[in-house]
């Protein structure tokens, strides 16, 4: 799905890996942070993250200008990336590639295992007044009188080809938000893959295939759902 068209704007992405919990990782957080900052194969670096904060067993590498950050703990590593209005699509691909390099480099070297799931959240703002008006009118028929704002969440377990002894599956959580006193819609699509049994190395993670699944869902199922509110067909 394009970052921007006349219907919606991609405002941010969140990519997260859940593992363990692995309390041995806590003793390696400094090593992992050094790897992220100084690894020349990553797009992140000492000039990208301006500060490192630590609270309890969590660490955050933060870019104070953009508020982009990476959060690390004994059970997950999460990238939060805000997309500027002037952002080019190529820079988003670079960030996603950077996360992949992080998985196959720094985190592999840290011995990360017991990987339970990976998730990708796409954060959209609907720009089309027709879609917003049509959707709000539809929800108004179901809402309690006088409702100022609402959140609607759909959860769908997707059919995934199975192999003997492997019960991995994909799950999508789609959240539609209407902020109070604003004629806009915000939508989050949380695409997740669960690993059963857990993966024993980040090298077993087929990251590119996962991102392709995210892209296909957003460009097809999500687009189809969105377009029905202004009578458009999916191109």
PyMOL commands that set and color helices and strands:
alter all, ss='L'
color gray80, all
select helices_A, chain A and resi 23-38+89-109+129-140+202-204+207-227
alter helices_A, ss='H'
color red, helices_A
select strands_A, chain A and resi 8-19+51-55+58-62+69-72+76-82+115-126+150-158+169-178+185-199
alter strands_A, ss='S'
color yellow, strands_A
deselect
rebuild
show_as cartoon
